[in-house]
Amino acid sequence: MRKTLLAALATALTLGASPAFAYRIYVSNERGNDVTVLDSADFEVIETIKVGQRPRGIVVSPDGARLYVCASDDDTIEVIDTRTHEIIGTLPSGPDPELMVVSPDGTRMYVANEDDNLVTVIDLTTGSRVVEIPVGVEPEGMGVSPDGKIIVNTSETTNMAHFIDRDSEQIVANVLVDSRPRFAEFKADNSEVWVSAEIGGTVSVIDAATREIKHKISFEIPGISPELIQPVGVRLTADGSKAYVALGPANRVAVVNATTYEVEDYLLVGQRVWQLAFSPDGAHLFSTNGISNDISIIDTARDEVIKSVQVGEQPWGVAVAAPD
């Protein structure tokens, strides 16, 4: 009996989360028109939530109480209660919302409207649209600084990262990056913004103060054609020591030293890896794999893929919530 209990405990520690870090993983399935819910105890599917047409961007409110899902073909953002998993409202996202980000204080949402070349600002306390900010062609990526003062949008066709001032709601800098920028991620210390370029095959590291590119990271995988190495989702650890980059049809997640900018490893995941999200304690990283219809679970201490789980049809985005 004692051996059985010890074996069960070892399995839980390897694959799951302790009760103190219990949480849920939410995956938006672009073609399935639903959100798959997984539990952190064993990383198994526990529920499927039907949502609007073509769900893509998915984020959680800072307090973990609300899940926001871009229903791109319905031109709206659906609001889901993370306790009941019921849709409790919608937000005026603007046309074709793709990705969004919530301010650190939870009061504002910034949405990329791909078809109309706009960033829509939503007041989350009232649920109303505040302003629409013109940006470049095909806006997609959205990032917000840790202090909430600067928002970064990436425009795929213009090949720029637009720095937007929160208070003036105006673009204050444009940074030219490589072809088809997809994602923007700030370091936790507000020193850098990392912008992926899908077709360019690089990640630009931009100095957040000077708005100048200080380094470009490129990727090379033996046996993989360079055309298949397409950086999309980017996540940086809370301590700023490591970055993870989803490399699209290369079916790899790159592990990057975020101090030296050296690529340290390539982790084989599912087919067409797209977006990434950390667990609340940072112990695990989740990737959405759009062609194999699964997610990969990465142990970030060992940088090893420990499990894959089938979800819905064409998983796109992933978010994590630990509601009180």
N, C-alpha and C positions, 0 to 999 in steps of 0.2 A: 504493500500500500504506500509506504513512504517513497519508494522509487517512482511509483506512478504519479504521486503528487509533485515530486521534484521535476519529473519530465514535463508535466503539464505547465509548471511554473516557468521552466526554461523556454518552452514553446511560446508562452504568452509574452515573455520578455523579448524574444527574438522577433516575433511577428506583430505583436500588438502594442497597446499603450497601457500604462498603469492607470488605475481608476482616477488618479489625480489629473491625468491628461486625457480623459475620455473625450472624444469628439466625433464629429461626423464628416465624411467626405462627400462632396456634391460634384457630380460630373454632368455638364450639359452635352446632350447628344444632338448634334446639328441636324441629322437626317431623321432621327427618331422622334423629334419634337417632345422630348421628355428630359427629366433630370434623374440620374441614378444616384441613390443614397447608399453609402457604405458606412459600416460601423468600425470604429478603431479597435475594438476588442479582438477581432480576428480578420479584419479587412474583407468582410463578406458583404454582398448586396443585401440590404434589408428592405428597400422600398424603391418604387419608381413613381415619380411625380409627373403627371401630364402637364405640359406647359404650352405656350404658343408656338408659332411657326418659326423654324430655323433658330433655335436657341444657340447662342455663341458665348459672348462675354458673360461671366458669372462672378460675383463678388459677395462678400459678407460684410455686414455693418461692423464697426469697431467693437460694439458690445456683444456681437454674436447672435443677436436676436432676429435679424432679418437677412434673408438671402435675396439678392437682386439678380435677375436673369434678363439678358437682352433677347427679346423675341424679335429678331431682325426683320422678318417678313411681315410682322404685324405692326411694325413701327412703334413699339412700346417696350417698357421694362416692367416685368412682373415682379411683385413683392411677395415673398413667401415667408411665413412664420416658421422659424427653425425648430420650434417645439412641436407644432401640430402638422407641419408640412402642408398647410393649406395656403392657397393664393389669397392674400388679404387686400390686394390693391394693385394698381398700375401707376406708372410714372410717365410723364410726357417727354419721351426720350428724343423726339425729333425723328426724321426719316432714317431708316436702315441703321439702327444702333448696332455697333459691332463689339467694341470694348469700352469699358468705363472704369473709373476709379472713384473711391469715396475719400473725402478729406479725413485727416486723422481725428478730427473732433466729431465726425459723423454728421455734420450739418449740410454738406454739399456733395453733389455727385457731378462728375464731369464725363460726358459721353461723346464718343467719336461717331459722327453721322457720315458713313462712308459715301453715300450717294450725293449728298448736298454740300460736301466740303465745309462742314461746320463742327464746332464743339459746342454741345448744349450743356448749359449749367442749370442744375436742378436744386432747389432748396428742399432738403429732405424733412425739414420741420413742418413745411406747409404742403409739400408734394407738388409745388408749382415750378414752372420754367422761369428762370431768372433772365437769361440772355442767351443768344446764339453768337458765337465768336467765329468769324470766317478764318479758315486755315487753308492749308494746301490741298492738293487733289488726292482723293481717297484717304482721308484720315482713318487711322486704325489704333495705334498704340496710345495708351494713356498712362502717365505716371504722375505722382504727386510727391513733393518733397516732404521729409519727415515733419517739418514745421508747418506744412500746409500752405506756404506762401507762393510756391511756384508749381505750376502744372506743366507737364511736357506732353505734347501730342506729336505723333509721327505720321507723316503723310506719305503714302506708298509711292505715288506717281511723282510727286514733287521732290522726293528723296531728301526730306528735311525733318529735323526735330525742331518743333516750335516751342519756345519757352514763353509761357503765359503768366502774367502777374495776377495773383488772386484778387487784389484790391482794385486795380484799374480795369481788370478783365480785358487786357490788351496784350498782344504779342510784344515781348521786349527783346527777343533774340531769335534768329533763325540759324540753325547749324546744318550745313550740307553734309549728309552721310552717304553711305553706299546705297546701291539700288534696292528699292522696296523695303524700307524700314518697317518693322512689324511690332516692336515692343520697346517700352522704356521703363527702366527700373532704377530708382535712386538707391545709393548706399545709405545705410541707417544713420551714418554720421553726416549726411548731407554733403559729402565732398565730391561725389561723382554721380553721373547718370550713364547707365549702360544701355545702348540702343542697338538692337539686332537688325541686320539687313539680310533679308531672305535671299534675294537674287545675287547681291554683292558677296554673300558668303562670309561676312565679317560681323564683329561686334565693335562698335565705336565706344570708347570710354571718354566721356565728356566731362571736363572740369566744371562743376556746378556753379562756381563763382565767376570764372572768366568766360564760360560758354565756348571754350575751345577744345578740340579733340586732342587729348594727351596721349592716346594710344589706340591702335587698332589691333584686334585679335582675329587671327585667321585660323582655319582648321584644316587638318590633313589626316585622312584616315586611310591606312593601307588597304588597297583592294576596292575602295569606294571612289566612284567618279566624282570629281570636284563639283559637277553640276547638281549632284544629289545632296550636297552638304549645304543645307538651307536653314540658317539660324532663325528661330522664331521666339519662343518663350524664354525668358531670362529670370532667374531668381538668385539673390545674394543672401548669404547667411547673415544672421543678426549681428555677428561680430565683424562682419566685413572681410573675413578671411578667404572665403570661397564663393565661387559663382557656379551655377549650373545653367547650361544653355541647351535647349531642345533643338536638334538639328534636322527636323523634318524627315524627308524621305531617306536620309542616311540611317534612320532607325537607331540613332545614338543620342545620348545626353552627354555633353562634354563637361568635364570637371575642370575648372579653371582656378588657379591660384590668383586671388583677387588683389594681391599685393605686387607680385611679379608679372602678372598677366600671362603666365605660362600655362598651356593646356597640360594637365597632369594625367588625364585618363579619358577614355570614351566608354560609356556604359551602354551595352546592347539592350534595347528595350523593344517595344512593339513597333508596328509599321506606321510610318508617318507621325512621328512624335511632334506634338504641337505646343501644348501649354503645360505649365508646372505650378505646383503649390507645395509649401511646407506644412507639416503638422505643427500644432501650436508650440510644441517643445523643440521643434527643429530636428527631431530625431529621424524623421522620415520625409522623403520627397515623393510626390505623386506626379506621374506624367500621363497625359492623354495621348493615345495612339489611334489615330483616326481611321486607318485602313484595317487594322487587326481588331478593331472594336473592343479594345481593352485598356486598362491602365496598368502601369508598372509602378511598383513600390520599391523605393530605394532606401537602404539603410545609409544615412549620411555619415555615420561614424566610420564605417568600413568602405563606403562608396561601392556598395554591392546591390544589385537587384535581387530582392528576396522573394518577390511574388508578382504574379500578374493575375488580374481579375477581369473577366468579361463583363462589359457594361452594356450600354445601348448602341444604337446605330450611329456611327461616325462621331465618337466623342471628340469634343472641341475644347471646352474650358473646364477648369477644376478649381474649387474653392473649399475651404475647411472652416468649420464652425464648432465652437465649444460653448453652447448656450448654458447660461446659469441654471 
